[in-house]
Amino acid sequence: MGFFDFLTENIAIDLGTANTLIIHNENVVVDSPSIVARDRVTNKIIAVGHEAALMQGKTHENIKTIRPLKDGVIADFDASEQMISMFIKNIPALKKRFFTPALRMVICIPSGITEVEMRAVRESAERVNGKEVYLIHEPMAAAIGIGVNIMQPKGNMIIDIGGGTTEIAVIALSGIVCDKSVKVAGDVFTNDIIYYMRTQHNLYVGERTAERVKILIGSALEELENPPEDMTVQGRDLLTGKPKETVISYREIAKALDKSIIRIEDSVMETLSQTPPELAADIYNTGVYLAGGGSMLRGLDKRLSQKTDLPIFIAEDPLRAVVRGTGIALKNIDQYKTILVK
């Protein structure tokens, strides 16, 4: 390498169902929704990220918004490749280059991913000039990002609630001892809210509105110490067809999300029941770490704590814990060689 080092750029990518984050030179340079808008006539991508997100639910028949990732894996190969390519081109330091440099990449993937899905991620990366592509499992990246020393012979439990999947893993000696990947996460919460608004209020709301409701007044418990204020939601009345608005409280959202949260709780309990006794003792002492955007749901840590009788800690800046860990693994590739999938 030596002489050609300056021709290679290192980037770490958290390719998420809801958001894509990219780290370059130890800074988060891209933090955008994983969504693209395509012109159906010319088949060209006309917008990615924030621009495309603004179009969601407001397009005419010639424009289609696509979310290329579903449940944490690539669902639309072509759209995802173009999205990654456009995000990489938007990295400020690479914009100034006359030519596209070769890229050394570390990309994080769900722990329940299949060989075929892994190949799709790798091929996408290679097509955007990735010369060296490493993959890292999401719970591993989250643990490194939170600041857990994964090399020690000590059990740590990580729950990473993203947009498409919830990853639950027990980690020790830089390996995953037991894990579970459930397809219940942020997107399912959003759909639960849409369904609740339809069935209880006869109000048809779009994905963006439901997402806003989830962020502003979403809750996992019906009793909170400092509850958010009630929120007015606008949509279409299913009976009259007219636009209308209604006021909802966080308690209603807690009811709407209850079934999905029970599924996450059950998966956590199942993972704990498979944990070897020595590691279970460690987890009892250290507690459980929460990361990912879904962990910001009000009262979720308290609810999981009641279910498991363990202390639950939310990572600082949980949205970026995974990409931070991916960035650290990229910076110290030799140290983390054992946990990276080449």
HUNORCOR-V700761 format. One record per residue. N is the residue number from 1. RES is the residue in one letter. PHI is phi in whole degrees, -180 to 180 (NA if undefined). NEAR is the number of other C-alpha atoms within 12 Angstrom. Layout:
n->N res->RES phi->PHI near->NEAR
n->N res->RES phi->PHI near->NEAR
//
This chain:
n->1 res->M phi->NA near->7
n->2 res->G phi->41 near->7
n->3 res->F phi->-60 near->7
n->4 res->F phi->-88 near->10
n->5 res->D phi->-54 near->13
n->6 res->F phi->-70 near->15
n->7 res->L phi->-85 near->20
n->8 res->T phi->-107 near->24
n->9 res->E phi->-111 near->30
n->10 res->N phi->-101 near->39
n->11 res->I phi->-135 near->46
n->12 res->A phi->-113 near->48
n->13 res->I phi->-123 near->49
n->14 res->D phi->-105 near->51
n->15 res->L phi->-88 near->51
n->16 res->G phi->-101 near->46
n->17 res->T phi->-64 near->39
n->18 res->A phi->-97 near->40
n->19 res->N phi->-134 near->39
n->20 res->T phi->-113 near->41
n->21 res->L phi->-122 near->39
n->22 res->I phi->-129 near->43
n->23 res->I phi->-110 near->39
n->24 res->H phi->-139 near->35
n->25 res->N phi->53 near->20
n->26 res->E phi->66 near->23
n->27 res->N phi->-118 near->24
n->28 res->V phi->-76 near->27
n->29 res->V phi->-103 near->28
n->30 res->V phi->-132 near->34
n->31 res->D phi->-143 near->30
n->32 res->S phi->-134 near->34
n->33 res->P phi->-63 near->35
n->34 res->S phi->-83 near->45
n->35 res->I phi->-151 near->41
n->36 res->V phi->-129 near->42
n->37 res->A phi->-114 near->37
n->38 res->R phi->-120 near->32
n->39 res->D phi->-82 near->21
n->40 res->R phi->-70 near->17
n->41 res->V phi->-76 near->12
n->42 res->T phi->-94 near->11
n->43 res->N phi->65 near->17
n->44 res->K phi->-92 near->20
n->45 res->I phi->-81 near->29
n->46 res->I phi->-102 near->27
n->47 res->A phi->-158 near->29
n->48 res->V phi->-133 near->40
n->49 res->G phi->67 near->34
n->50 res->H phi->-58 near->23
n->51 res->E phi->-60 near->19
n->52 res->A phi->-69 near->28
n->53 res->A phi->-64 near->28
n->54 res->L phi->-66 near->21
n->55 res->M phi->-82 near->24
n->56 res->Q phi->-56 near->28
n->57 res->G phi->79 near->20
n->58 res->K phi->-128 near->17
n->59 res->T phi->-93 near->18
n->60 res->H phi->-97 near->14
n->61 res->E phi->-66 near->13
n->62 res->N phi->-86 near->17
n->63 res->I phi->-118 near->24
n->64 res->K phi->-127 near->30
n->65 res->T phi->-95 near->35
n->66 res->I phi->-124 near->37
n->67 res->R phi->-104 near->38
n->68 res->P phi->-67 near->38
n->69 res->L phi->-112 near->37
n->70 res->K phi->-131 near->32
n->71 res->D phi->52 near->33
n->72 res->G phi->80 near->45
n->73 res->V phi->-127 near->39
n->74 res->I phi->-71 near->36
n->75 res->A phi->-104 near->24
n->76 res->D phi->-121 near->25
n->77 res->F phi->-61 near->25
n->78 res->D phi->-63 near->27
n->79 res->A phi->-65 near->31
n->80 res->S phi->-68 near->40
n->81 res->E phi->-63 near->34
n->82 res->Q phi->-67 near->31
n->83 res->M phi->-65 near->43
n->84 res->I phi->-60 near->48
n->85 res->S phi->-60 near->28
n->86 res->M phi->-70 near->27
n->87 res->F phi->-64 near->37
n->88 res->I phi->-65 near->38
n->89 res->K phi->-64 near->26
n->90 res->N phi->-85 near->23
n->91 res->I phi->-67 near->28
n->92 res->P phi->-50 near->18
n->93 res->A phi->-67 near->21
n->94 res->L phi->-87 near->26
n->95 res->K phi->-64 near->15
n->96 res->K phi->-77 near->12
n->97 res->R phi->-72 near->17
n->98 res->F phi->-74 near->10
n->99 res->F phi->-127 near->12
n->100 res->T phi->-77 near->23
n->101 res->P phi->-76 near->25
n->102 res->A phi->-72 near->26
n->103 res->L phi->-118 near->32
n->104 res->R phi->-102 near->32
n->105 res->M phi->-121 near->42
n->106 res->V phi->-121 near->49
n->107 res->I phi->-119 near->49
n->108 res->C phi->-97 near->46
n->109 res->I phi->-132 near->46
n->110 res->P phi->-64 near->46
n->111 res->S phi->-74 near->40
n->112 res->G phi->-94 near->27
n->113 res->I phi->-78 near->29
n->114 res->T phi->-92 near->16
n->115 res->E phi->-59 near->15
n->116 res->V phi->-64 near->14
n->117 res->E phi->-66 near->25
n->118 res->M phi->-64 near->29
n->119 res->R phi->-65 near->22
n->120 res->A phi->-62 near->26
n->121 res->V phi->-64 near->42
n->122 res->R phi->-64 near->35
n->123 res->E phi->-64 near->26
n->124 res->S phi->-58 near->32
n->125 res->A phi->-67 near->38
n->126 res->E phi->-67 near->24
n->127 res->R phi->-72 near->23
n->128 res->V phi->-100 near->29
n->129 res->N phi->78 near->28
n->130 res->G phi->-79 near->31
n->131 res->K phi->-87 near->25
n->132 res->E phi->-122 near->28
n->133 res->V phi->-119 near->33
n->134 res->Y phi->-115 near->38
n->135 res->L phi->-116 near->41
n->136 res->I phi->-133 near->45
n->137 res->H phi->-72 near->43
n->138 res->E phi->-54 near->51
n->139 res->P phi->-61 near->51
n->140 res->M phi->-62 near->53
n->141 res->A phi->-61 near->49
n->142 res->A phi->-62 near->52
n->143 res->A phi->-62 near->47
n->144 res->I phi->-65 near->36
n->145 res->G phi->-66 near->35
n->146 res->I phi->-74 near->36
n->147 res->G phi->106 near->24
n->148 res->V phi->-79 near->30
n->149 res->N phi->-84 near->23
n->150 res->I phi->-78 near->33
n->151 res->M phi->-78 near->23
n->152 res->Q phi->-71 near->15
n->153 res->P phi->-80 near->19
n->154 res->K phi->-145 near->28
n->155 res->G phi->-80 near->37
n->156 res->N phi->-132 near->47
n->157 res->M phi->-109 near->47
n->158 res->I phi->-120 near->52
n->159 res->I phi->-120 near->53
n->160 res->D phi->-112 near->54
n->161 res->I phi->-102 near->51
n->162 res->G phi->-98 near->46
n->163 res->G phi->-90 near->39
n->164 res->G phi->-104 near->38
n->165 res->T phi->-135 near->40
n->166 res->T phi->-108 near->44
n->167 res->E phi->-105 near->47
n->168 res->I phi->-118 near->48
n->169 res->A phi->-147 near->46
n->170 res->V phi->-108 near->43
n->171 res->I phi->-117 near->43
n->172 res->A phi->-155 near->32
n->173 res->L phi->49 near->21
n->174 res->S phi->46 near->31
n->175 res->G phi->-146 near->32
n->176 res->I phi->-92 near->35
n->177 res->V phi->-79 near->31
n->178 res->C phi->-145 near->30
n->179 res->D phi->-147 near->36
n->180 res->K phi->-146 near->38
n->181 res->S phi->-119 near->36
n->182 res->V phi->-114 near->36
n->183 res->K phi->-88 near->32
n->184 res->V phi->-124 near->36
n->185 res->A phi->-158 near->41
n->186 res->G phi->-50 near->43
n->187 res->D phi->-65 near->35
n->188 res->V phi->-67 near->36
n->189 res->F phi->-59 near->45
n->190 res->T phi->-61 near->34
n->191 res->N phi->-65 near->30
n->192 res->D phi->-60 near->34
n->193 res->I phi->-68 near->43
n->194 res->I phi->-60 near->33
n->195 res->Y phi->-64 near->24
n->196 res->Y phi->-63 near->27
n->197 res->M phi->-63 near->36
n->198 res->R phi->-70 near->23
n->199 res->T phi->-79 near->17
n->200 res->Q phi->-94 near->20
n->201 res->H phi->-120 near->25
n->202 res->N phi->51 near->24
n->203 res->L phi->-117 near->32
n->204 res->Y phi->-96 near->31
n->205 res->V phi->-113 near->34
n->206 res->G phi->-87 near->25
n->207 res->E phi->-62 near->28
n->208 res->R phi->-63 near->26
n->209 res->T phi->-65 near->29
n->210 res->A phi->-62 near->37
n->211 res->E phi->-62 near->30
n->212 res->R phi->-65 near->23
n->213 res->V phi->-59 near->38
n->214 res->K phi->-60 near->39
n->215 res->I phi->-72 near->26
n->216 res->L phi->-79 near->24
n->217 res->I phi->-131 near->36
n->218 res->G phi->-62 near->41
n->219 res->S phi->-151 near->39
n->220 res->A phi->-101 near->37
n->221 res->L phi->-122 near->30
n->222 res->E phi->-85 near->26
n->223 res->E phi->-125 near->21
n->224 res->L phi->-117 near->23
n->225 res->E phi->-68 near->11
n->226 res->N phi->-123 near->13
n->227 res->P phi->-71 near->21
n->228 res->P phi->-74 near->24
n->229 res->E phi->-72 near->17
n->230 res->D phi->-61 near->18
n->231 res->M phi->-129 near->25
n->232 res->T phi->-93 near->21
n->233 res->V phi->-122 near->31
n->234 res->Q phi->-106 near->25
n->235 res->G phi->-170 near->27
n->236 res->R phi->-107 near->23
n->237 res->D phi->-73 near->22
n->238 res->L phi->-73 near->18
n->239 res->L phi->-86 near->14
n->240 res->T phi->-101 near->12
n->241 res->G phi->82 near->12
n->242 res->K phi->-85 near->14
n->243 res->P phi->-67 near->17
n->244 res->K phi->-150 near->20
n->245 res->E phi->-128 near->20
n->246 res->T phi->-141 near->22
n->247 res->V phi->-104 near->21
n->248 res->I phi->-129 near->30
n->249 res->S phi->-114 near->27
n->250 res->Y phi->-65 near->33
n->251 res->R phi->-62 near->27
n->252 res->E phi->-65 near->28
n->253 res->I phi->-67 near->43
n->254 res->A phi->-60 near->34
n->255 res->K phi->-65 near->27
n->256 res->A phi->-62 near->35
n->257 res->L phi->-91 near->39
n->258 res->D phi->-53 near->27
n->259 res->K phi->-61 near->21
n->260 res->S phi->-67 near->31
n->261 res->I phi->-68 near->37
n->262 res->I phi->-61 near->25
n->263 res->R phi->-64 near->23
n->264 res->I phi->-67 near->38
n->265 res->E phi->-58 near->32
n->266 res->D phi->-62 near->22
n->267 res->S phi->-66 near->30
n->268 res->V phi->-64 near->38
n->269 res->M phi->-64 near->27
n->270 res->E phi->-66 near->21
n->271 res->T phi->-64 near->31
n->272 res->L phi->-63 near->38
n->273 res->S phi->-71 near->18
n->274 res->Q phi->-94 near->20
n->275 res->T phi->-75 near->29
n->276 res->P phi->-58 near->19
n->277 res->P phi->-56 near->15
n->278 res->E phi->-63 near->19
n->279 res->L phi->-73 near->30
n->280 res->A phi->-61 near->29
n->281 res->A phi->-64 near->18
n->282 res->D phi->-61 near->24
n->283 res->I phi->-65 near->30
n->284 res->Y phi->-61 near->23
n->285 res->N phi->-82 near->18
n->286 res->T phi->-93 near->20
n->287 res->G phi->88 near->29
n->288 res->V phi->-119 near->38
n->289 res->Y phi->-104 near->42
n->290 res->L phi->-109 near->43
n->291 res->A phi->-140 near->46
n->292 res->G phi->88 near->44
n->293 res->G phi->-59 near->38
n->294 res->G phi->-65 near->44
n->295 res->S phi->-74 near->43
n->296 res->M phi->-84 near->31
n->297 res->L phi->-64 near->40
n->298 res->R phi->-56 near->32
n->299 res->G phi->79 near->30
n->300 res->L phi->-67 near->36
n->301 res->D phi->-62 near->34
n->302 res->K phi->-65 near->29
n->303 res->R phi->-66 near->28
n->304 res->L phi->-66 near->34
n->305 res->S phi->-65 near->23
n->306 res->Q phi->-65 near->16
n->307 res->K phi->-72 near->21
n->308 res->T phi->-99 near->26
n->309 res->D phi->59 near->19
n->310 res->L phi->-124 near->26
n->311 res->P phi->-70 near->22
n->312 res->I phi->-117 near->30
n->313 res->F phi->-116 near->27
n->314 res->I phi->-93 near->34
n->315 res->A phi->-62 near->33
n->316 res->E phi->-75 near->21
n->317 res->D phi->51 near->21
n->318 res->P phi->-60 near->30
n->319 res->L phi->-63 near->36
n->320 res->R phi->-107 near->42
n->321 res->A phi->-59 near->41
n->322 res->V phi->-67 near->52
n->323 res->V phi->-70 near->48
n->324 res->R phi->-63 near->43
n->325 res->G phi->-63 near->44
n->326 res->T phi->-64 near->48
n->327 res->G phi->-65 near->40
n->328 res->I phi->-67 near->35
n->329 res->A phi->-64 near->43
n->330 res->L phi->-68 near->40
n->331 res->K phi->-68 near->25
n->332 res->N phi->-114 near->20
n->333 res->I phi->-57 near->28
n->334 res->D phi->-65 near->13
n->335 res->Q phi->-66 near->15
n->336 res->Y phi->-102 near->30
n->337 res->K phi->-47 near->20
n->338 res->T phi->-65 near->22
n->339 res->I phi->-97 near->32
n->340 res->L phi->-88 near->29
n->341 res->V phi->-96 near->26
n->342 res->K phi->-83 near->22
//
